[in-house]
Structure formats: C-alpha cells, structure tokens
Amino acid sequence: MDKPVKTLDVLIIGAGPAGLTAAIYASKFKLSTLVLEDEIVGGQIKEAYTIENWPGFLNISGNDFVEKLVEQATGSGAVIDEFDSIISLKLTDTKKTIETASAVYNPKAVIIAAGSKRRELPVPEEKKFHGNGIHYCELCDGHIYNNKEIAVVGGGNSALLAVKFMTKYANKITIIQQFGYFQAEKKVQDEVLSNPIVNVLWDSEVRHAVGEKKLESLIIENVKTKKTAKLQVDGVFVFIGLAPRTDMYKNYISIDKYGYIVAGENTQTNVKGVFAAGDVRSKLFRQLTTAASDGTVSALMAEKFINSNGG
C-alpha cells in the first residue's frame, strides 16, 4: 500500500525543548506544523529529577516541564507524532522530502532539533552489562540499587544530580571523575560532597567491567599515575556527555568534525529552508534556555523563509 503524501509548512524533527519551542512559535504563526519524534517526547530533559535553571521556576521536574511544553505546543495547533521513525530524507534548496514509517512529507521548511544521545561507557564489556549493571538513567533504574553500592561516572550537572537522587537508595556512592575537579554548578557540588555516603576517585577512568552474570566490579585507572585498582560495585550509572543525533543529515547538511550541524545564531544551515536548533547545532553553550532560544529563532526564520517564497 502506498503511503499518503502530505504537504505542510513546517516539519520539526525532534520533540525536545528546542523542537517543542519551535512548534509553539510556528503554530502561533498559523503555519501547519508537525513534530516528528522517534522516541519519547521530551528528550533527555524529561528524565531530569529537578530543573532549577529555567526562569520563572525555582524548581520543576523534567516530566512536568515537558508536559507544559507539549500542552502549549498542541494548544497552539501543532501536531506531535511520537514513535514515528524517519526512514529516508532528501533536503535541497528547492525541495524537502521526509519519509517515515507512516507517511511521506513535503514540508516547505524543516527544523532539525533531533537532540543527542548519551555516550556509552567505553569499555569492552558495555554490551554485556548494558541494563544489567551499566545504566544511563537514574530515574529509570535507581530503585534497583536500594541499599547497594554503586558508582557514578562523570562530573557535570547530570552526573552530580544523579548522585543526589541516588542517595535515597544506595548506601555508598563512588564518583569516578576523569579530571581533578567537577564541571557541575558549585551549589550541586557542595550538596553532593557534603553527603557522608559519597566519595570521589579523581583523575580516574573505567577500563573494564567485571562479572559473570551481573556486574561485580570495575577496573579503574588513575590517568596520571597509570595505576589500576578494582572497585566493588553492584551497578554503575554513566554520565559522560552526549553525542548529537546528526548522522542521517550528513549527505545534505554541513556537519563539523564533532558531529554538530554547522549553523549560526540565525540557525540557518547550508540548505535554504533547513534550520538547526538545540543540541544538534554547533555552538559554545548547550543549556535548556539556549535550546529554547534556538527553537524560537528557527521558527521565526522558517516563517520568514516561507513568506519570502510565496507562503
């Protein structure tokens, strides 16, 4: 059976904060707007235990924050299509075609806000223990380690907020940080380091995960002394950064050596009518507020592009 072919004004790839903000603006401009999301609406921020850096809220959970964005976007007229993966696409100055499992779309403008995915723990045993000792979501899997000993890899906000959350379950938490300092906000650092069940292995990286049927220990190397040691743990939670989800666009869109889409503050890519917003865009800072800013600008630019080409 042939798939339906649909024409619309703006197609947004990704339903994280950047994509949903773009949807709010585009739909308020009375542009027919579709948001495609191949996973769960909300992206990485949905997993956040608490958000404390969004203007107007002292704190709000990631889930509640996403629900408000979705309500605002759909209330403005945007359509969100969850769990619909892109099979193929073609992006040129004159025509944009995106095929999903359910339809073929010919939008006038495209906003790429596909976000990022967590970088996996770089050890040979990652696949063996993935979900069975090696984890990437404390909200999803933290309860498994009630009264257990765990490790957390990383030193940014995500890692330390995960530690803060996991103190309600674990009886001992070891932070494995490759540098001699944390990159997290000072307030979060102070809260974590003042907890007696938390200790830190500075200048250290995980080299191997050890165990038979489940994870039993980690082999840790001090990157300065090159000495290795075994750390007994029941589980490890990994927060070592994010990788942009941009592979499918490289045949059409300029991408830098780190995998990010090349686009300036106006979010315009090298293809006319195609814009990049949020974590996929090459830029200095990646914060929740900058993602929303990108979403705003990309929608404004899309509206300008469509109107300049006859609507």
C-alpha positions in Angstrom: 0.0 0.0 0.0 1.3 3.4 -1.0 1.9 5.8 1.9 0.0 9.1 2.0 1.9 12.1 0.7 1.4 15.2 2.9 2.3 18.8 2.2 2.8 21.2 5.2 4.5 24.4 6.2 7.0 23.3 8.9 8.3 19.9 9.8 10.2 19.7 13.1 12.5 16.7 13.8 12.7 16.1 17.5 10.4 16.9 20.4 12.8 18.1 23.0 12.8 21.6 24.4 14.2 23.1 21.2 11.7 21.3 18.9 8.7 22.0 21.1 9.6 25.7 21.5 9.8 25.9 17.7 6.4 24.2 17.4 4.9 26.7 19.8 6.1 29.6 17.7 5.5 28.1 14.3 1.9 27.1 15.1 1.2 30.5 16.6 2.2 32.0 13.2 -0.6 29.8 11.8 1.8 27.6 10.0 0.8 24.0 9.6 3.3 22.3 12.0 4.3 18.7 12.6 6.8 17.5 15.1 8.3 14.1 14.5 9.8 12.2 17.4 11.2 8.7 17.1 11.5 8.1 20.8 9.7 9.6 23.9 8.5 13.2 23.6 10.7 15.5 25.8 14.2 14.1 25.1 16.9 14.0 27.7 15.3 16.7 29.9 12.3 14.5 30.6 14.5 12.3 32.8 15.6 15.2 34.9 14.8 14.8 38.6 14.6 18.5 39.0 15.2 21.6 36.9 16.5 24.7 38.7 17.8 26.9 35.9 14.6 27.7 34.0 13.4 31.3 34.5 10.2 31.5 36.5 10.5 28.2 38.3 12.6 27.7 41.5 12.4 24.0 40.5 10.3 21.8 38.4 10.6 18.1 37.4 11.7 17.3 33.9 8.4 15.4 33.3 6.2 18.3 34.4 8.3 20.7 32.4 7.8 18.6 29.2 4.1 18.2 29.8 3.7 22.0 29.9 5.6 22.4 26.7 3.5 19.7 25.0 0.3 21.3 26.2 1.4 24.7 24.9 2.5 23.4 21.5 -0.6 21.3 20.8 -2.8 24.0 22.2 -1.3 26.3 19.6 -2.2 23.9 16.8 1.0 21.8 16.4 0.7 18.1 15.8 3.2 15.8 17.6 3.8 12.3 16.1 5.6 10.2 18.7 7.5 6.9 17.9 7.5 7.6 14.1 11.0 7.0 12.8 12.4 8.6 9.7 13.2 6.0 7.0 14.7 8.4 4.4 15.0 12.0 3.6 16.2 14.4 1.0 16.9 18.1 1.8 17.7 20.5 -1.0 17.3 24.2 -1.6 14.2 23.6 -3.7 12.6 20.5 -2.2 12.4 18.7 1.2 11.1 15.2 1.4 10.9 13.1 4.6 9.6 9.6 4.7 8.6 7.9 7.9 7.0 4.6 8.7 3.6 6.0 8.2 3.8 8.8 5.6 5.8 10.9 3.1 6.0 14.6 4.0 6.9 17.5 1.7 7.4 20.5 4.0 8.2 24.0 2.9 10.7 24.3 5.8 12.5 21.9 8.1 13.8 22.4 11.6 16.3 19.8 12.8 16.1 19.6 16.6 16.9 15.9 16.9 18.8 16.3 20.1 21.5 14.0 21.4 22.0 10.6 22.9 24.1 9.6 25.9 27.7 8.5 25.3 28.2 4.9 26.3 30.8 3.8 28.8 33.8 3.0 26.6 34.7 -0.5 27.9 34.7 -3.8 26.0 32.0 -5.2 28.3 29.4 -2.4 27.8 27.0 -4.6 25.7 27.3 -7.5 28.2 26.2 -5.4 31.2 24.0 -2.8 29.5 20.9 -2.6 31.6 22.3 -5.3 33.9 24.8 -3.3 35.9 25.6 -0.4 33.5 22.9 2.2 33.4 22.3 5.7 31.9 19.1 6.7 33.7 18.9 7.0 37.4 15.2 7.7 37.4 14.5 4.6 35.4 16.8 2.2 37.2 17.8 3.8 40.5 15.4 1.8 42.6 17.1 -1.4 41.7 20.0 -0.4 43.9 18.3 0.1 47.2 20.9 -0.5 50.0 23.6 -1.3 47.4 26.9 0.1 46.4 27.1 2.0 43.2 29.4 4.1 41.1 28.6 7.2 39.0 30.9 8.2 36.1 31.1 11.9 35.3 31.5 15.3 36.9 28.9 17.5 35.2 25.5 18.6 36.4 23.8 15.4 35.1 26.2 13.2 37.0 26.0 15.0 40.3 22.3 15.4 40.1 22.1 11.7 39.6 24.3 11.2 42.7 22.0 13.5 44.6 19.0 11.5 43.5 20.6 8.1 44.2 21.4 8.9 47.8 17.9 8.0 48.6 18.6 4.4 47.5 22.3 3.5 47.7 24.3 3.1 50.9 27.6 4.0 49.2 28.3 6.0 46.0 31.7 6.4 44.4 32.0 9.1 41.8 34.6 8.3 39.1 35.8 11.6 37.6 38.4 11.8 34.8 39.6 15.3 35.9 40.7 16.7 39.3 37.6 18.8 39.5 33.9 18.8 38.8 32.2 20.8 36.0 28.9 20.9 37.8 27.4 24.0 39.4 29.0 24.9 42.8 25.7 24.5 44.6 25.2 21.0 43.4 28.9 20.1 44.1 28.5 21.3 47.7 25.3 19.3 48.3 26.9 16.1 46.9 30.3 16.4 48.6 28.7 17.0 52.0 26.9 13.7 51.9 28.8 11.1 54.0 28.0 8.2 51.7 29.7 9.8 48.7 33.4 9.6 47.9 35.3 10.6 44.8 38.0 9.0 42.7 39.7 11.9 41.0 41.7 11.7 37.7 40.2 8.3 37.1 38.6 6.4 34.2 36.8 3.0 34.0 38.8 0.5 31.9 36.8 -2.7 32.4 33.5 -4.0 33.8 33.9 -7.4 35.6 31.4 -10.0 36.5 29.8 -13.3 35.5 26.1 -13.0 35.1 25.9 -9.5 36.5 28.3 -6.6 37.2 30.5 -7.2 40.2 33.3 -4.7 40.0 35.1 -2.1 37.8 38.7 -1.8 36.9 39.7 1.8 37.5 42.8 3.5 36.1 44.3 6.7 37.5 45.1 8.7 34.4 48.1 10.4 36.0 49.8 7.6 37.8 48.5 4.8 35.4 47.9 2.6 38.4 44.8 0.4 38.3 42.5 -0.8 41.1 39.4 -2.9 41.5 36.2 -1.2 42.8 33.5 -3.5 44.1 30.1 -2.2 43.0 26.6 -3.5 42.3 26.0 -1.1 39.5 27.3 2.0 37.7 25.5 5.0 36.2 27.2 6.8 33.4 27.0 10.5 32.5 30.0 11.3 30.2 28.4 13.6 27.8 26.1 13.5 24.8 26.6 12.8 21.1 24.5 14.7 18.6 22.0 12.7 16.5 23.0 14.0 13.1 24.3 11.0 11.1 21.3 10.9 8.7 21.8 14.5 7.6 25.4 14.4 6.6 24.7 13.8 2.9 22.9 17.2 2.7 23.8 19.3 5.7 27.3 20.6 6.7 28.4 18.9 9.9 31.6 19.8 11.8 34.3 17.3 12.9 32.5 16.8 16.2 29.2 15.8 14.5 27.3 19.0 15.1 25.4 20.8 12.4 27.0 24.0 11.2 24.6 26.8 11.7 25.0 30.3 13.1 22.9 32.2 15.6 20.2 32.5 13.0 20.0 28.6 13.0 20.2 28.6 9.1 22.1 25.6 7.7 23.8 25.4 4.3 20.5 24.3 2.8 17.8 27.0 2.3 14.8 26.5 4.4 16.5 24.0 6.7 17.4 25.1 10.2 19.1 23.5 13.2 18.1 24.1 16.8 19.3 22.8 20.2 21.9 20.2 21.0 22.5 19.4 17.3 23.8 22.8 16.5 27.5 23.7 16.6 27.7 26.4 19.4 29.6 27.3 22.5 26.9 26.6 25.2 24.2 24.0 25.4 21.7 24.8 28.1 18.0 24.4 28.4 17.5 28.1 27.8 19.7 28.2 24.8 17.8 25.2 23.3 14.6 27.2 23.7 16.3 30.2 22.2 17.3 28.2 19.2 13.7 26.9 18.8 12.4 30.4 18.9 14.8 31.7 16.3 14.4 28.7 14.0 10.6 29.1 13.9 11.0 32.9 13.2 13.4 32.1 10.4 11.2 29.4 9.0 8.2 31.8 8.9 10.4 34.4 7.2 11.6 31.8 4.6 8.1 30.6 3.8 6.7 34.1 3.4 9.6 35.2 1.2 8.9 32.2 -1.1 5.3 32.9 -1.6 3.8 31.2 1.5 
